[in-house]
Amino acid sequence: MPPDICLIEDDPIMGESLRERLVLEGFTVDWCESGTHALELLKRRDYDAVVSDIRLPDIPGDELFRRMVSDPETRMPPTVFITGYGTVESAVELLKLGAADYLTKPLDPRALVQKLRELCREHRPTANGQEPLGLSPAMQRLAAKLPAIARHVETPVLIAGESGSGKEVVAHRIHDLTDVDQPFVAVNCAAVPENLIEAELFGHEKGAFTGAGRSHRGLFEQADGGLLFLDEIGDMPLPMQAKLLRAIQERVITRIGADEPVSVRFRLVCATHQDLADLVRAGRFREDLYYRINVIQLLVPPLRERPEDILWLAERFVAKHAEVYPAERKRLGNSARKALLAHRWPGNVRELQHAVERACIMAPGPIIEAPDLFPEGQIGPRPRDPSLGAVREANEREYILRALESHGWRMAETASTLGISRKTLWQKMKRMDIQRP
């Protein structure tokens, strides 16, 4: 689940700006405009961090922090204060009382985000410091399912989604949540020639066939104790599917040219961009194998259906390029951001990654603009820009939905957090077509 932040800021412009930035960066944010409201929330919820202005209308920041520390009912997450030049001394005193840090105005949002990520990793040690799979609701819901799935190592998982949408990333996350120290072994079934796939999966003994100059451990043996990821399982040749089914069911394989079977234990995760049920009906995929691997199915949506992730992913690809090539440090310009959002991304995340990598290498200056991303001008037709009211309505709907989910759809508690009445919350839900799942 995304980290939970309690934001305490009475300035409506700054508060709204910070809330939107933190939500964009993958946090869940409860925004309070008074210290009194914040103290009420801190008694009911376990936040990962608190961000508070040191100047508040009802309680000064130092007094608020002292109440947080002294009240046994208040849950004490790491706290970062925002201070102006005239209140730096107060902020330093708060550090002595146990505050995590302070940032001065004018506030650098990037520094705040970085600080919060560090604090949330420390506050949530079980999260392994992992970044979210995405900012979109669909990817956050998908990520929330994975810890429970990871605990059941004997249960196969089938990940469906278009090519390049990030299926292997999900498989890696399952592996990391299971046991990051064990092997992760992946093979693309469509990329291995049919006459070699048996030797690749099960291994072979020396001299088993022409060219087998030495013994070879297959992927099943290499994955022993870890995770075996069979990508594009729908392209597995029919003759191999029976042998694969036996290996999955019995956890035993036999190398080509060997007499003795070998016991293996592994977690199986498969992925496909095809509809396996259609392949079964067409006689191209074994029905018994289909039901054996399709115990838990996860769907990774295409990138065009989760536009919230486009800029978030692009920024990370730019940052990763800068880590490897510091001399080529770049940032996205306004025209690049608009072009990224306008493109349909038929190649999904893989296409986005390649476009950003190319731009980082080829852009003549430090700013990446649209022609650097799409030098041929092949940008999909841009939809008509929505009105400001439509954008505000969409953001409000998403924020209310997240608040409802974080409070287990309890209306009174959610309304209190949002600072509105239950009736107003109900009216907004009706108008925005928000329905309890």
C-alpha positions, 0 to 999 in steps of 0.5 A: 500500500502507498505510504500514508502522510498527514499534511498539516498546512493552513495556507490553502494554496500551499496545502493544495499544491503539496497535497497534489504533488505528494499524491502524484509521487505515490503517497496517500495524503490526509490534509488538515488545516489545523493542529486540532484536526491533526491531533484527532486523526493521529489518535485514529490512524497510524501514519508513515510520516507527518508534514507540518507547517510550524505556523498554524492558526490554532496551535504553534508547531512546537506546541503541537509536537509537544502534545503529540509526544506527551499524549499516549493515545497519539501515534508518533510517526516521523515528523518533518516541519516546514519553517520560514526564516524567522522560525528556524530556531524553533525548528532546531528546538523541535529536532532536539525534542525528536522531530525527524527534520525541517525544511525551510521556505521557499520549499523545494518539493523534491527535497520534501519527497526525497525526505519522506521516502527515506522516512517511510522506508524506515517506518515501514521496514517490511516494505523493503524500501520498494517503490510503488508499481505505479501511481494509477489506482489499477497498479496500486490495487495490483501491488496491494494484492502481492504480499498475500500472494507471495506468502503462498509459494506453492500456488502458481500465478498467471500474469496477463497483459499486453507485451511491454506492459510490465508483467516481468516487473510484477513477477520480480515484485512477487519474488522480492516479497517471497525471498529476495536472496533466492534465484529468479530465473526467467525464460521467454518461451517464444524466444527459444527454438522448439528443438532446444526448449526441452534442453533449456528447461530440463537440462542435459547430460554430456553427449546426450545429443550432437553438440552436448559437450558438457552437462547442463543444468536446466532452468528448473534446476537453476530456479531450485528454491527460487522463482521460475518465470515462464514468459509468453507461456502461450507460445510453448510448443504442444509436445513440451506442454505435457512434460511441463505439466508433469514437472509442475505437478510432481516437482521432478524433472529428468535431464535429457540423456539421464536415467535418474530424476531430479527433485526440484522446488520452485515458485512458478509464475507464468505470463502471457499476452494471449488469451489462453482460454481461446488457445485451449478452444483452438487446440493450441494449449492443453486444457489441463495445463491451463487450469494448473497454471491459472490458479491466481491470475493478475492483469497488468493494464496497458499503459494507455489505460493508466495515464497517471503512470506515464510521467512518473515512469518517464521521470524514473527512466531519466533519473536512472540514465543519469545515475549511469551517465552523470554527464548526460543528466537531463530533465523533461521539458514542458513540450516533452511532458505534453507529448508523452501524455498525448502518445498512445504507447502501443508498445507500452512501458517498453516503448516509453523506456526506449523513447526516454533512453533515446532522448537522454542520449540524443537531446542536444541540451539539458532539457528533453523536448518533444522532438527528442522523444519523437524525432519522426513526429509520430505522436498519436492524435492529441485529444482535446484538452479537458476544461479546468473544471473537468480536471478538478472534478477528476482529481477530487473524485480520485482523492475521495476514492482513495480516502474511502478505500483507506478508511475501509469505506466507513462514511463517517470516518472518511467524511471527518478526514475530508473535513466535510459532512456525511451528507456532503460526502454522499452527495459527491459520491452520487454525483461522481458515480463512486460506488462501494465495490 
